[in-house]
Amino acid sequence: MNQEEIQVGDVVWLKSGSPAMTVDGFHQTSKNFYRCFWFNAERSAVSEYFNQLSLTKEESELKLLLDKTEGQSA
């Protein structure tokens, strides 16, 4: 299986849907895990490590649906 080439500075999303996240680095012991930053609903920066297999550089339709749902609850 051919994996996407993800680099520091890339904007990525979880394949299952998520806000846009920026890749900031790699896990110290495993280059297969990327540290990603994003802003939560309170506009605070959040970071977490994600396996490269769970990330995509393509914005998904699921993410767009999540944005519309959030806008309706406000």
Backbone bond lengths (Angstrom), bond angles and torsions (degrees), N, CA, C in turn:
res aa  C-N    CA-C-N  psi(-1)  N-CA   C-N-CA  omega(-1)  CA-C   N-CA-C  phi
1 M - - - 1.457 - - 1.526 109.09 -
2 N 1.311 118.00 129.45 1.449 123.37 -179.08 1.528 110.28 -86.37
3 Q 1.333 117.86 119.13 1.455 122.85 -178.83 1.525 110.28 -90.84
4 E 1.342 115.16 148.57 1.455 119.95 175.07 1.521 109.74 -64.62
5 E 1.306 116.35 143.96 1.457 121.34 175.26 1.527 107.39 -83.74
6 I 1.327 116.36 110.93 1.457 121.73 -179.82 1.516 107.99 -108.39
7 Q 1.330 116.09 132.40 1.456 122.29 -176.93 1.527 109.98 -122.63
8 V 1.331 116.31 158.81 1.464 121.08 173.63 1.524 108.11 -57.94
9 G 1.322 116.25 132.96 1.457 121.93 -178.60 1.518 113.92 99.26
10 D 1.333 117.74 -15.53 1.465 121.03 178.71 1.522 110.95 -69.46
11 V 1.316 116.15 148.02 1.458 122.44 171.71 1.520 106.70 -93.03
12 V 1.337 116.16 128.22 1.465 121.70 -176.59 1.522 110.54 -134.19
13 W 1.328 114.81 166.46 1.462 122.99 175.75 1.510 107.63 -135.07
14 L 1.325 116.64 155.20 1.451 119.64 169.18 1.520 107.64 -70.40
15 K 1.308 117.60 143.02 1.464 121.22 179.14 1.525 111.00 -61.34
16 S 1.328 116.85 -27.12 1.468 121.07 179.98 1.524 112.58 -84.79
17 G 1.335 117.33 -2.74 1.457 122.27 -179.59 1.516 110.94 108.12
18 S 1.325 116.59 136.47 1.462 122.15 -179.75 1.517 108.66 -173.87
19 P 1.338 117.15 170.39 1.463 118.10 169.82 1.530 109.13 -69.81
20 A 1.321 116.47 165.19 1.461 120.28 174.64 1.524 108.36 -63.92
21 M 1.328 116.23 135.81 1.461 121.88 -179.19 1.522 108.50 -127.95
22 T 1.334 116.99 149.50 1.456 121.93 177.30 1.512 109.27 -107.52
23 V 1.333 116.37 129.52 1.462 121.58 178.35 1.525 108.16 -74.27
24 D 1.341 115.62 126.82 1.460 121.50 -176.36 1.520 113.04 -112.28
25 G 1.315 117.51 -20.44 1.461 119.41 -178.67 1.516 111.50 176.28
26 F 1.315 114.58 -168.71 1.455 122.32 -177.47 1.518 109.21 -120.85
27 H 1.327 116.04 157.82 1.457 121.09 174.35 1.532 108.12 -67.31
28 Q 1.333 117.07 143.97 1.463 121.29 -175.71 1.520 113.16 -60.80
29 T 1.323 117.39 -34.99 1.465 119.40 -175.27 1.524 114.17 -105.58
30 S 1.326 117.57 -10.84 1.459 119.69 -178.89 1.521 110.54 -141.19
31 K 1.303 116.49 113.87 1.472 120.84 178.74 1.522 112.23 -71.32
32 N 1.343 117.78 -4.29 1.465 121.33 177.92 1.521 112.12 -84.26
33 F 1.328 118.23 -5.05 1.457 121.92 179.08 1.515 109.36 -114.66
34 Y 1.326 115.49 127.63 1.453 122.39 -178.46 1.526 110.13 -107.38
35 R 1.345 116.40 139.30 1.460 119.91 173.39 1.520 107.35 -88.74
36 C 1.334 115.10 126.39 1.457 121.51 -177.71 1.523 110.14 -120.86
37 F 1.330 116.63 143.55 1.457 123.47 176.21 1.521 109.33 -115.16
38 W 1.337 115.85 146.42 1.458 122.45 173.46 1.516 107.81 -155.59
39 F 1.317 116.69 172.28 1.460 121.83 178.37 1.518 109.19 -107.53
40 N 1.336 116.18 131.54 1.461 120.61 179.92 1.526 110.67 -84.36
41 A 1.324 117.54 -175.38 1.463 122.54 -177.02 1.524 112.24 -61.39
42 E 1.342 117.67 -27.26 1.464 121.86 178.71 1.531 111.68 -87.01
43 R 1.332 116.52 6.27 1.462 124.49 -179.56 1.524 113.37 64.21
44 S 1.330 115.32 28.76 1.462 121.42 174.29 1.518 108.80 -98.26
45 A 1.329 116.28 142.68 1.461 120.35 178.04 1.527 109.49 -72.01
46 V 1.326 115.22 136.87 1.461 123.14 -180.00 1.530 106.78 -129.74
47 S 1.337 116.55 146.27 1.464 118.93 175.34 1.519 109.75 -136.58
48 E 1.312 114.82 153.10 1.466 121.56 178.87 1.524 107.73 -160.01
49 Y 1.332 116.41 157.47 1.456 122.06 175.14 1.525 109.42 -93.80
50 F 1.337 116.01 138.36 1.461 122.06 178.55 1.519 109.76 -132.34
51 N 1.322 116.04 141.82 1.455 121.88 174.72 1.517 108.90 -65.52
52 Q 1.323 116.90 139.49 1.466 120.23 -178.29 1.528 112.08 -58.97
53 L 1.328 117.49 -27.89 1.463 120.27 -179.49 1.523 112.44 -68.70
54 S 1.340 117.75 -18.31 1.462 121.05 -179.26 1.526 112.34 -94.05
55 L 1.343 117.71 -3.06 1.461 121.86 -175.33 1.517 112.61 -108.21
56 T 1.336 114.59 151.89 1.460 121.28 174.25 1.522 109.18 -141.27
57 K 1.326 116.20 152.65 1.468 120.62 175.36 1.529 110.47 -93.15
58 E 1.311 116.83 -0.10 1.464 121.98 -179.96 1.523 110.17 -98.03
59 E 1.319 117.03 123.75 1.460 120.94 176.16 1.521 108.14 -68.09
60 S 1.326 116.81 126.00 1.459 120.57 -174.60 1.523 112.06 -92.48
61 E 1.326 115.51 159.21 1.460 120.69 175.76 1.520 110.21 -64.74
62 L 1.336 118.12 -30.97 1.458 121.65 177.54 1.520 110.22 -60.48
63 K 1.327 117.89 -42.34 1.461 122.02 178.30 1.520 109.51 -60.92
64 L 1.316 118.02 -41.88 1.461 121.60 179.66 1.525 110.88 -64.44
65 L 1.331 117.68 -37.67 1.458 121.02 176.79 1.523 111.12 -66.12
66 L 1.329 117.73 -38.61 1.464 121.51 178.04 1.524 110.56 -62.87
67 D 1.331 117.42 -40.87 1.464 121.19 178.22 1.518 111.40 -61.23
68 K 1.339 117.21 -42.59 1.462 120.83 179.89 1.523 110.82 -64.87
69 T 1.310 117.46 -40.61 1.468 121.75 179.29 1.521 111.18 -63.95
70 E 1.330 117.86 -42.83 1.462 121.88 178.49 1.520 110.79 -62.15
71 G 1.309 117.39 -39.53 1.469 121.79 179.94 1.510 112.43 -65.18
72 Q 1.335 118.35 -31.08 1.456 121.91 -178.62 1.528 111.69 -76.93
73 S 1.328 118.20 -26.94 1.457 120.58 -177.55 1.506 112.53 -82.76
74 A 1.315 118.61 -9.33 1.468 121.90 -178.04 1.505 111.80 -80.39
